[in-house]
Amino acid sequence: MARYVYFPKRNTSPSPLASKEMKGSLFTIQPMNQRQKKSWRKS
């Protein structure tokens, strides 16, 4: 949940490195969300 809070701060930063970090974090969050959905289905 903490990562979601950092997104707006990274969005405001115009540096290209920040945009790459945003993309990287998005890719890491997507599989995590999928795992959460699977765990929800099991429960």
C-alpha positions in Angstrom: 0.0 0.0 0.0 2.9 2.3 0.7 4.0 2.2 -2.9 0.7 3.7 -4.0 1.3 6.7 -1.9 4.7 7.4 -3.6 3.2 7.4 -7.1 1.8 11.0 -7.0 5.2 12.3 -5.8 7.1 10.4 -8.7 4.5 11.7 -11.2 5.3 15.3 -10.4 9.0 14.7 -11.0 9.8 15.5 -14.7 13.1 13.6 -14.7 13.2 10.7 -17.3 14.7 8.5 -14.6 11.6 8.9 -12.5 9.4 7.9 -15.4 11.5 4.7 -15.8 11.1 4.0 -12.1 7.3 4.5 -12.5 7.2 1.9 -15.3 9.3 -0.5 -13.3 7.1 -0.1 -10.2 4.0 -0.6 -12.4 5.4 -3.9 -13.7 6.1 -5.1 -10.2 2.7 -4.0 -8.9 0.7 -5.7 -11.7 1.9 -9.3 -10.8 1.4 -8.5 -7.1 -2.3 -7.6 -7.9 -2.7 -10.8 -9.8 -1.4 -12.8 -6.9 -3.8 -11.0 -4.6 -6.8 -11.8 -6.9 -5.8 -15.5 -6.9 -5.6 -15.5 -3.1 -9.0 -13.8 -2.9 -10.5 -16.5 -5.1 -9.0 -19.2 -2.9 -10.5 -17.6 0.2 
